[in-house]
Amino acid sequence: MSNLQRLREAFRTSLDLPADAPVDELQYQDNEKWDSLAHMSLVAALEDEFSVMIDTDDVINMSSFTEAVSILGKYGVDFNE
Amino acid sequence: MSSVFTLSQAAKEEVLLKELSALTEHHRENCEPYARILAANGYQGATSVEGLPWLPVRLFKNLELKSIPDDEVYKVLTSSGTTGAEVSKIYLDKAAAGEQTRKLGATVQSVLGPKRLPMILVDTKAMLKDRKSFSARGAGVLGMSNFGRNHVWALDNEGHVDVEALKGFLEQYGDEPFLIFGFTYLVWLHLYEVALENDLDLSNGILIHSGGWKKLVDQAVSPEEFRKRLAAVGLTKVHNYYGMIEQIGTIFLEGPTGGSLYCPDFADVVIRDPETWAEQPVGKPGLIEVISTLPTSYPGHVLLTEDLGVVHGVDDGDWPGKRFSVLGRLPRAEARGCSDTYREAA
C-alpha cells in the first residue's frame, strides 16, 4: 500500500468514516467527525502508522488532510513514491 | 526554548497600547453595542494601557457581543456557569479560533519545549462522553491534551483513582520528562494523596494545573502549602495558571520558582481599586482586569473580572513584566463554575 493510501486509511479509521469515504479534501472541524477528541486519536494513529513523533506545533497546525501530507513530509514520510 | 515571556513592562505596554487601541477601534466599528458603551463612557482614546476602556466580564452574559457577521461565526463558546446562572457566550471566527490555539500552544511550550511529552490527565474520560457538549472542564482538558502523547487518565469512569494505570504509565515513561495536567483540587485529592500512599515517583513530572483554590483553602491548603507538599512526592516543576473562557487562549502562568503568575507578551493585568477603579500600586489588592490582543472577533480584549488579585512586583521575578496572584472572588459576586470544578466530577 502506498503512503498516501496508508494516510487515507488512518484518517478513515481515526475519524470513524466509511471505508470508501473521500478524505483528501477534509478540513479540521468542517467534518463533524473530526473534532478535538478525534484529532488526538488521529495524531496517535499517524505516529504509529509512520513511526514518527509529531511536535506540538505540528499537532496544532494539522488542520486539513493536505496539511497532514506536508507535515508528515517534514518528518521524512514520502508521498510521491 | 522559545518563550512568550520576554518583554519588560515598559516594552510590553508600548506594544500593547498600540495594538489594543487599534483593536478598540476595530470593535467600535464592528460591534454596535460596544460602540454605544464607548460613546456613553466618553472614550476618546487612551494614552496608557491602564487607560484603555474595560468591559465588566459579566456583560458577556447579558449581551450578544461580537464583531463578526453571523455567517463568519465558526464556534460559540459558553462559560461553565453554575446552575441557574446565565452563561457567557463568546463568538469566534476561524482566524480567532486558530490564533487562540496557537498562542496557548506557544505559552505552554515556554515551559514544556516543542516536544509532546507522555501525559497524565488527572480526570476521567467519562467527562467527554457527550462529544457535542463538553463542560468547560472537558474543553480545558482537551485543549491541553495537544501538548501530550500516550495519554493516561488517572481516574476511571466512576471517578476513582486508577492506581494500576498510573503505575503502568510510570513504569513505561517515568524515567523521562512527562506532563501532568489537571484541575487543582483533583490533583490534590487524586494525585498527591495517591502518590503519597503508593509511593509513586513523580520526580520527572511537570504539572500544569488550574481551576481555583476555594476548595483547597477550605481544607486550609494554601498555594505555598500545595507546592511544598507536592515537592514531597518529587513533583517540583509545578505551574499553576489563571485564565477564563472570555479570553480564551490567554493564560497567566506561574513561573518556575512559584508564588507568582506572569503575563505572556500579548497580555497584561491591571489591578483596580473596587471603589474608585483607579489602578492599585504594587502590593495592594484589587479587582483583576485582564488584557489580551487575542479577542479579535468579540470585544473581550480588556475585561474587568470579579476576581481579586495583587501585583507582587514588576520586572523583578522569574520572567519580565508584572507578577501577580489571584486572591479569590469578590465576595458579592455570584459563585461561578470554574472554582467549583469538583462538584461536576464523576
Chai-1 contact restraints between the chains, C-beta under 6 A:
chainA,res_idxA,chainB,res_idxB,connection_type,confidence,min_distance_angstrom,max_distance_angstrom,comment,restraint_id
A,S36,B,L142,contact,1.0,0.0,6.0,A-B,restraint_1
A,M40,B,S145,contact,1.0,0.0,6.0,A-B,restraint_2
A,D55,B,P114,contact,1.0,0.0,6.0,A-B,restraint_3
A,T56,B,G105,contact,1.0,0.0,6.0,A-B,restraint_4
A,T56,B,Q109,contact,1.0,0.0,6.0,A-B,restraint_5
A,T56,B,P114,contact,1.0,0.0,6.0,A-B,restraint_6
A,T56,B,R116,contact,1.0,0.0,6.0,A-B,restraint_7
A,T56,B,F147,contact,1.0,0.0,6.0,A-B,restraint_8
A,V59,B,N146,contact,1.0,0.0,6.0,A-B,restraint_9
A,I60,B,T101,contact,1.0,0.0,6.0,A-B,restraint_10
A,I60,B,G105,contact,1.0,0.0,6.0,A-B,restraint_11
